[in-house]
Amino acid sequence: MVRGRIMPEYEAVQASVTVDGKLDEQAWRDALAFFAGSATANRVYAGLCYDAGNLYVGARLLTTGHTGTYTVRLGLDPLGRSATKPSPGIYRITVTTGGAVSVEEGTGTRWSETETKGVTANVVETPDGYTMEVALPLASLGVEEADAELRRGFNLEWAGNGFDETITSNTATMPYTWCSFFMK
């Protein structure tokens, strides 16, 4: 529990979304259950959904003052490896509020930038911060099918104005500590 919010064992919603950065589809209505941000008034909420071709991440970054560039980092362990360090098949996707996207894959000891392989993202500035949507092709993550029983890992971080926070109890470089999610 972080600031009164329970960090759930998450079930990704099966739905297709338009990656326009608006988070206005039904799939996102109750899906933004992941939360990071306790040291400042800035917060990020995120959720997952998927269809036959993509894993989608939606995020709402609430900021105080919109000064500078903020970054949201998404850690994904799509095959449920639960490794102790950034390993092959485990990814970190970085999206800036300016719309830049990078994808890194674990090497066994660190993160290394990799080809984006069809990753798309859109970011929209809102009165209280930013919203963003990211589409990650399942094939590029090594996911062949949505095995409903497979525990996968997810981490969420935000950075900006001298702060860098992750989900409490998660360690960004240790995927085995990440939150669980299932593709049911």
Backbone as CSV, one residue per row, in Angstrom:
resi,resn,N_x,N_y,N_z,CA_x,CA_y,CA_z,C_x,C_y,C_z
1,MET,0.854,-1.168,0.000,0.000,0.000,0.000,0.904,1.236,0.000
2,VAL,0.594,2.177,-0.870,1.338,3.422,-0.960,0.355,4.565,-0.816
3,ARG,0.548,5.376,0.226,-0.324,6.519,0.472,-1.796,6.146,0.355
4,GLY,-2.167,5.024,0.949,-3.552,4.598,0.966,-4.024,3.876,-0.280
5,ARG,-3.140,3.671,-1.251,-3.510,2.972,-2.491,-2.915,1.573,-2.453
6,ILE,-3.760,0.573,-2.629,-3.288,-0.809,-2.672,-2.681,-1.072,-4.038
7,MET,-1.493,-1.680,-4.066,-0.849,-2.050,-5.320,-1.315,-3.463,-5.651
8,PRO,-2.191,-3.601,-6.625,-2.854,-4.877,-6.864,-2.006,-5.880,-7.637
9,GLU,-2.436,-7.139,-7.556,-1.983,-8.126,-8.522,-2.905,-7.854,-9.704
10,TYR,-2.371,-7.325,-10.746,-3.126,-6.638,-11.782,-3.542,-7.569,-12.916
11,GLU,-4.770,-7.419,-13.390,-5.246,-8.136,-14.571,-5.398,-7.126,-15.703
12,ALA,-4.557,-7.259,-16.729,-4.649,-6.368,-17.884,-5.970,-6.624,-18.602
13,VAL,-6.626,-5.570,-19.005,-7.895,-5.635,-19.711,-7.637,-6.004,-21.171
14,GLN,-8.441,-6.903,-21.727,-8.308,-7.223,-23.145,-9.134,-6.207,-23.935
15,ALA,-8.437,-5.314,-24.644,-9.089,-4.254,-25.409,-8.074,-3.611,-26.338
16,SER,-8.555,-3.113,-27.448,-7.711,-2.337,-28.356,-7.948,-0.865,-28.059
17,VAL,-6.899,-0.068,-28.143,-7.038,1.370,-27.940,-6.367,2.108,-29.081
18,THR,-6.793,3.336,-29.291,-6.148,4.220,-30.249,-5.043,4.946,-29.501
19,VAL,-3.822,4.837,-29.980,-2.682,5.431,-29.279,-2.596,6.916,-29.644
20,ASP,-3.487,7.701,-29.016,-3.535,9.138,-29.270,-3.124,9.953,-28.044
21,GLY,-2.808,9.265,-26.941,-2.370,9.942,-25.727,-3.491,10.483,-24.867
22,LYS,-4.737,10.293,-25.239,-5.856,10.928,-24.527,-6.440,10.122,-23.381
23,LEU,-6.249,8.818,-23.333,-6.814,7.956,-22.286,-8.328,8.077,-22.185
24,ASP,-9.014,8.253,-23.321,-10.456,8.434,-23.277,-11.252,7.175,-23.616
25,GLU,-10.576,6.061,-23.882,-11.288,4.811,-24.148,-11.798,4.182,-22.854
26,GLN,-12.830,3.379,-23.002,-13.418,2.663,-21.855,-12.366,1.806,-21.138
27,ALA,-11.442,1.238,-21.885,-10.421,0.353,-21.305,-9.621,1.030,-20.192
28,TRP,-9.465,2.343,-20.256,-8.653,3.050,-19.254,-9.464,3.538,-18.056
29,ARG,-10.773,3.473,-18.100,-11.623,4.060,-17.057,-11.206,3.653,-15.636
30,ASP,-11.002,2.380,-15.400,-10.624,1.904,-14.067,-9.270,1.205,-14.078
31,ALA,-8.507,1.390,-15.140,-7.288,0.601,-15.331,-6.026,1.223,-14.745
32,LEU,-6.020,2.482,-14.377,-4.788,3.148,-13.950,-4.487,2.865,-12.473
33,ALA,-4.228,1.607,-12.157,-4.060,1.161,-10.770,-2.632,1.266,-10.254
34,PHE,-1.637,1.265,-11.141,-0.240,1.394,-10.696,0.019,2.856,-10.353
35,PHE,0.845,3.085,-9.328,1.046,4.432,-8.801,2.484,4.600,-8.349
36,ALA,3.092,5.720,-8.721,4.426,6.075,-8.203,4.434,7.565,-7.900
37,GLY,5.045,7.922,-6.794,5.166,9.323,-6.423,4.731,9.580,-5.005
38,SER,5.692,9.718,-4.100,5.339,10.021,-2.717,6.232,11.101,-2.122
39,ALA,7.351,11.424,-2.774,8.278,12.409,-2.221,7.880,13.845,-2.570
40,THR,7.082,14.041,-3.631,6.655,15.375,-4.051,5.163,15.328,-4.356
41,ALA,4.628,16.433,-4.821,3.220,16.472,-5.231,3.030,15.841,-6.608
42,ASN,4.114,15.566,-7.335,4.017,14.928,-8.649,3.720,13.447,-8.482
43,ARG,2.892,12.911,-9.375,2.486,11.505,-9.326,2.338,10.970,-10.741
44,VAL,2.461,9.664,-10.873,2.131,9.012,-12.134,1.282,7.785,-11.820
45,TYR,0.220,7.627,-12.594,-0.679,6.488,-12.504,-0.618,5.780,-13.846
46,ALA,-0.632,4.462,-13.860,-0.548,3.738,-15.126,-1.370,2.464,-15.079
47,GLY,-1.707,1.981,-16.257,-2.434,0.731,-16.389,-2.080,0.051,-17.699
48,LEU,-2.547,-1.176,-17.843,-2.218,-2.001,-18.999,-3.475,-2.564,-19.630
49,CYS,-3.456,-2.729,-20.928,-4.451,-3.526,-21.635,-3.757,-4.135,-22.848
50,TYR,-4.423,-5.063,-23.515,-3.776,-5.750,-24.628,-4.810,-6.240,-25.620
51,ASP,-4.340,-6.497,-26.830,-5.153,-7.175,-27.835,-4.261,-8.226,-28.482
52,ALA,-4.664,-8.786,-29.601,-3.905,-9.867,-30.228,-2.507,-9.442,-30.678
53,GLY,-2.298,-8.149,-30.907,-1.007,-7.707,-31.420,-0.162,-6.859,-30.496
54,ASN,-0.771,-6.185,-29.514,-0.039,-5.204,-28.709,-0.349,-5.290,-27.221
55,LEU,0.622,-4.880,-26.427,0.415,-4.561,-25.025,0.387,-3.040,-24.982
56,TYR,-0.644,-2.476,-24.372,-0.788,-1.023,-24.295,-0.540,-0.567,-22.863
57,VAL,0.136,0.559,-22.728,0.339,1.178,-21.426,-0.262,2.574,-21.495
58,GLY,-1.118,2.882,-20.552,-1.677,4.222,-20.429,-1.157,4.823,-19.142
59,ALA,-0.794,6.097,-19.169,-0.270,6.744,-17.961,-0.773,8.180,-17.862
60,ARG,-1.020,8.594,-16.627,-1.395,9.981,-16.322,-0.353,10.517,-15.357
61,LEU,0.394,11.522,-15.796,1.433,12.145,-14.981,0.887,13.475,-14.473
62,LEU,0.700,13.572,-13.168,0.229,14.808,-12.556,1.443,15.587,-12.078
63,THR,1.577,16.809,-12.564,2.753,17.611,-12.232,2.322,18.932,-11.611
64,THR,3.223,19.504,-10.860,2.979,20.824,-10.300,3.853,21.808,-11.058
65,GLY,3.261,22.559,-11.943,4.003,23.618,-12.592,4.531,23.342,-13.982
66,HIS,4.459,22.180,-14.527,4.862,21.897,-15.916,6.206,22.498,-16.327
67,THR,7.143,22.641,-15.440,8.439,23.195,-15.850,9.408,22.063,-16.144
68,GLY,10.140,22.183,-17.226,11.110,21.160,-17.588,10.461,19.973,-18.282
69,THR,11.291,18.988,-18.575,10.816,17.759,-19.213,10.717,16.670,-18.161
70,TYR,9.615,15.962,-18.178,9.412,14.827,-17.289,9.567,13.545,-18.090
71,THR,9.927,12.496,-17.404,10.130,11.197,-18.030,9.342,10.156,-17.266
72,VAL,8.689,9.258,-18.010,8.039,8.098,-17.415,8.761,6.870,-17.946
73,ARG,9.193,5.987,-17.039,9.869,4.742,-17.418,8.984,3.569,-17.031
74,LEU,8.832,2.659,-17.977,8.001,1.473,-17.773,8.907,0.256,-17.816
75,GLY,8.945,-0.498,-16.766,9.704,-1.742,-16.749,8.770,-2.891,-17.072
76,LEU,9.166,-3.752,-18.005,8.317,-4.887,-18.382,9.111,-6.182,-18.369
77,ASP,8.572,-7.146,-17.671,9.079,-8.520,-17.678,7.963,-9.347,-18.320
78,PRO,7.847,-9.294,-19.659,6.683,-9.869,-20.331,6.611,-11.391,-20.315
79,LEU,7.723,-12.051,-20.009,7.730,-13.514,-19.987,7.834,-14.068,-18.574
80,GLY,7.737,-13.205,-17.575,7.715,-13.645,-16.179,9.009,-14.265,-15.699
81,ARG,10.134,-13.721,-16.092,11.435,-14.300,-15.725,11.830,-14.002,-14.281
82,SER,11.328,-12.910,-13.711,11.630,-12.531,-12.323,13.125,-12.545,-12.028
83,ALA,13.897,-11.961,-12.888,15.354,-11.937,-12.746,15.789,-10.975,-11.640
84,THR,17.017,-11.154,-11.187,17.569,-10.296,-10.135,18.239,-9.049,-10.700
85,LYS,18.369,-8.969,-12.016,18.967,-7.788,-12.658,18.409,-7.664,-14.077
86,PRO,18.684,-6.546,-14.762,18.187,-6.381,-16.130,18.727,-7.489,-17.036
87,SER,17.876,-8.398,-17.455,18.284,-9.580,-18.211,17.646,-9.566,-19.594
88,PRO,18.193,-10.360,-20.527,17.572,-10.456,-21.847,16.093,-10.839,-21.724
89,GLY,15.257,-10.190,-22.534,13.824,-10.446,-22.474,13.094,-9.587,-21.466
90,ILE,13.807,-8.713,-20.770,13.214,-7.761,-19.829,13.528,-6.366,-20.356
91,TYR,12.519,-5.488,-20.353,12.619,-4.214,-21.058,12.355,-3.017,-20.155
92,ARG,12.954,-1.894,-20.565,12.640,-0.594,-19.965,12.300,0.346,-21.115
93,ILE,11.082,0.876,-21.067,10.613,1.802,-22.090,10.559,3.177,-21.455
94,THR,11.184,4.147,-22.086,11.224,5.505,-21.565,10.449,6.413,-22.514
95,VAL,9.520,7.191,-21.948,8.735,8.153,-22.722,8.883,9.505,-22.036
96,THR,9.271,10.531,-22.818,9.372,11.870,-22.249,8.098,12.643,-22.549
97,THR,7.870,13.706,-21.790,6.697,14.533,-22.030,6.800,15.258,-23.370
98,GLY,7.981,15.281,-23.962,8.148,15.824,-25.308,7.823,14.819,-26.393
99,GLY,7.535,13.567,-26.025,7.142,12.550,-26.983,8.248,11.620,-27.448
100,ALA,9.469,11.798,-26.960,10.560,10.896,-27.339,10.377,9.544,-26.651
101,VAL,10.668,8.465,-27.396,10.524,7.109,-26.871,11.816,6.348,-27.105
102,SER,12.263,5.618,-26.085,13.398,4.711,-26.268,13.072,3.393,-25.580
103,VAL,13.621,2.323,-26.134,13.418,0.987,-25.581,14.782,0.395,-25.282
104,GLU,14.918,-0.126,-24.066,16.154,-0.789,-23.667,15.823,-2.209,-23.243
105,GLU,16.761,-3.112,-23.486,16.614,-4.501,-23.062,17.765,-4.827,-22.124
106,GLY,17.497,-5.661,-21.147,18.542,-6.073,-20.225,19.603,-6.901,-20.936
107,THR,20.837,-6.777,-20.454,21.952,-7.544,-21.030,22.428,-8.631,-20.075
108,GLY,21.901,-8.639,-18.882,22.381,-9.530,-17.832,23.013,-8.737,-16.702
109,THR,23.449,-7.507,-17.014,24.046,-6.647,-15.987,23.526,-5.214,-16.041
110,ARG,23.050,-4.780,-17.201,22.623,-3.381,-17.357,21.573,-3.290,-18.459
111,TRP,21.084,-2.075,-18.699,20.145,-1.809,-19.794,20.940,-1.380,-21.013
112,SER,20.509,-1.824,-22.188,21.147,-1.437,-23.441,20.055,-1.091,-24.451
113,GLU,20.213,0.063,-25.130,19.194,0.474,-26.090,19.055,-0.557,-27.198
114,THR,17.815,-0.798,-27.584,17.506,-1.778,-28.617,16.573,-1.149,-29.635
115,GLU,16.409,-1.803,-30.758,15.505,-1.323,-31.799,14.083,-1.254,-31.242
116,THR,13.334,-0.230,-31.638,11.982,-0.050,-31.109,10.974,-1.028,-31.692
117,LYS,11.217,-1.608,-32.838,10.384,-2.666,-33.426,8.887,-2.364,-33.372
118,GLY,8.469,-1.233,-33.872,7.043,-0.931,-33.965,6.416,-0.298,-32.743
119,VAL,7.194,0.084,-31.756,6.646,0.751,-30.576,6.145,2.134,-30.999
120,THR,4.921,2.461,-30.596,4.386,3.795,-30.858,3.927,4.412,-29.543
121,ALA,3.989,5.724,-29.483,3.563,6.438,-28.280,3.027,7.806,-28.662
122,ASN,2.152,8.315,-27.821,1.638,9.658,-27.972,1.479,10.274,-26.596
123,VAL,1.820,11.559,-26.486,1.749,12.283,-25.225,0.899,13.536,-25.449
124,VAL,0.005,13.821,-24.488,-0.846,15.003,-24.556,-0.663,15.800,-23.270
125,GLU,-0.435,17.112,-23.399,-0.370,17.973,-22.218,-1.792,18.295,-21.780
126,THR,-2.030,18.211,-20.470,-3.339,18.495,-19.895,-3.196,19.631,-18.884
127,PRO,-4.278,20.197,-18.382,-4.155,21.277,-17.404,-3.378,20.891,-16.141
128,ASP,-3.416,19.603,-15.761,-2.740,19.186,-14.529,-1.515,18.299,-14.774
129,GLY,-1.065,18.199,-16.021,0.129,17.389,-16.303,0.128,16.854,-17.713
130,TYR,0.219,15.521,-17.834,0.318,14.881,-19.146,-0.390,13.530,-19.100
131,THR,-0.892,13.111,-20.250,-1.352,11.742,-20.414,-0.570,11.138,-21.565
132,MET,-0.371,9.835,-21.511,0.385,9.169,-22.569,-0.139,7.762,-22.776
133,GLU,-0.010,7.303,-24.015,-0.336,5.935,-24.364,0.820,5.379,-25.179
134,VAL,1.131,4.113,-24.926,2.217,3.430,-25.620,1.696,2.087,-26.114
135,ALA,2.005,1.734,-27.360,1.677,0.416,-27.907,2.984,-0.336,-28.113
136,LEU,3.075,-1.515,-27.525,4.264,-2.360,-27.619,3.866,-3.657,-28.323
137,PRO,4.381,-3.896,-29.528,4.025,-5.137,-30.221,4.416,-6.363,-29.394
138,LEU,3.452,-7.243,-29.157,3.711,-8.432,-28.343,4.843,-9.273,-28.927
139,ALA,4.900,-9.405,-30.240,5.943,-10.214,-30.869,7.331,-9.664,-30.564
140,SER,7.476,-8.331,-30.516,8.796,-7.757,-30.229,9.197,-7.952,-28.771
141,LEU,8.215,-8.277,-27.902,8.498,-8.565,-26.491,8.666,-10.063,-26.252
142,GLY,8.552,-10.860,-27.306,8.690,-12.312,-27.176,7.431,-13.011,-26.703
143,VAL,6.302,-12.304,-26.678,5.043,-12.886,-26.218,4.320,-13.508,-27.408
144,GLU,4.124,-14.812,-27.361,3.449,-15.514,-28.448,1.953,-15.627,-28.213
145,GLU,1.551,-15.728,-26.957,0.131,-15.804,-26.623,-0.075,-15.258,-25.214
146,ALA,-1.310,-14.891,-24.934,-1.646,-14.329,-23.627,-1.958,-15.459,-22.653
147,ASP,-0.939,-16.093,-22.099,-1.103,-17.159,-21.110,-1.670,-16.536,-19.833
148,ALA,-2.915,-16.852,-19.516,-3.621,-16.231,-18.395,-3.001,-16.546,-17.039
149,GLU,-2.237,-17.618,-16.926,-1.658,-18.016,-15.640,-0.250,-17.493,-15.413
150,LEU,0.359,-16.895,-16.443,1.741,-16.435,-16.340,1.815,-15.107,-15.596
151,ARG,2.571,-15.096,-14.489,2.814,-13.867,-13.739,3.897,-13.088,-14.472
152,ARG,3.541,-11.899,-14.907,4.483,-11.021,-15.595,4.807,-9.862,-14.656
153,GLY,5.881,-9.146,-14.921,6.284,-8.058,-14.040,6.163,-6.699,-14.694
154,PHE,5.851,-5.681,-13.863,5.689,-4.305,-14.332,6.258,-3.356,-13.292
155,ASN,7.005,-2.377,-13.765,7.496,-1.322,-12.891,7.152,0.021,-13.511
156,LEU,7.016,1.017,-12.677,6.660,2.362,-13.112,7.547,3.349,-12.373
157,GLU,8.149,4.273,-13.118,8.972,5.333,-12.537,8.613,6.649,-13.203
158,TRP,8.854,7.730,-12.516,8.790,9.037,-13.147,10.026,9.806,-12.697
159,ALA,10.465,10.734,-13.516,11.623,11.570,-13.178,11.375,12.972,-13.713
160,GLY,11.866,13.954,-12.982,11.764,15.341,-13.412,12.080,16.277,-12.275
161,ASN,12.625,17.429,-12.601,12.949,18.461,-11.613,13.752,17.930,-10.433
162,GLY,14.713,17.067,-10.726,15.608,16.578,-9.689,15.101,15.381,-8.902
163,PHE,13.938,14.875,-9.216,13.395,13.711,-8.521,13.321,12.528,-9.465
164,ASP,13.428,11.351,-8.900,13.307,10.102,-9.653,12.672,9.104,-8.692
165,GLU,11.424,8.711,-8.972,10.711,7.805,-8.065,10.156,6.604,-8.804
166,THR,10.136,5.483,-8.107,9.547,4.263,-8.626,8.423,3.835,-7.689
167,ILE,7.695,2.814,-8.081,6.672,2.258,-7.194,7.357,1.821,-5.901
168,THR,6.832,2.255,-4.771,7.402,1.871,-3.488,7.445,0.355,-3.402
169,SER,8.538,-0.178,-2.934,8.844,-1.597,-2.770,9.363,-2.236,-4.056
170,ASN,9.329,-1.529,-5.177,9.958,-2.012,-6.405,11.349,-1.406,-6.503
171,THR,12.297,-2.171,-7.021,13.629,-1.667,-7.323,13.778,-1.721,-8.836
172,ALA,14.051,-0.577,-9.454,14.015,-0.461,-10.912,14.939,-1.440,-11.626
173,THR,16.055,-1.813,-11.006,17.012,-2.715,-11.661,16.873,-4.160,-11.199
174,MET,15.817,-4.476,-10.447,15.607,-5.839,-9.947,14.193,-6.299,-10.304
175,PRO,14.005,-6.862,-11.504,12.667,-7.231,-11.964,11.889,-8.161,-11.030
176,TYR,12.561,-8.958,-10.234,11.810,-9.843,-9.336,11.037,-9.072,-8.269
177,THR,11.343,-7.791,-8.065,10.626,-6.979,-7.093,9.432,-6.254,-7.696
178,TRP,9.253,-6.341,-9.002,8.222,-5.563,-9.687,6.819,-6.100,-9.398
179,CYS,5.828,-5.276,-9.631,4.422,-5.666,-9.455,4.032,-6.739,-10.452
180,SER,3.098,-7.572,-10.047,2.597,-8.646,-10.911,1.480,-8.166,-11.803
181,PHE,1.458,-8.693,-13.029,0.273,-8.511,-13.862,0.030,-9.767,-14.681
182,PHE,-1.246,-9.962,-15.011,-1.674,-11.129,-15.772,-2.449,-10.640,-16.989
183,MET,-2.355,-11.376,-18.075,-3.105,-11.076,-19.302,-4.232,-12.085,-19.412
184,LYS,-5.337,-11.795,-18.748,-6.473,-12.747,-18.680,-7.446,-12.538,-19.804
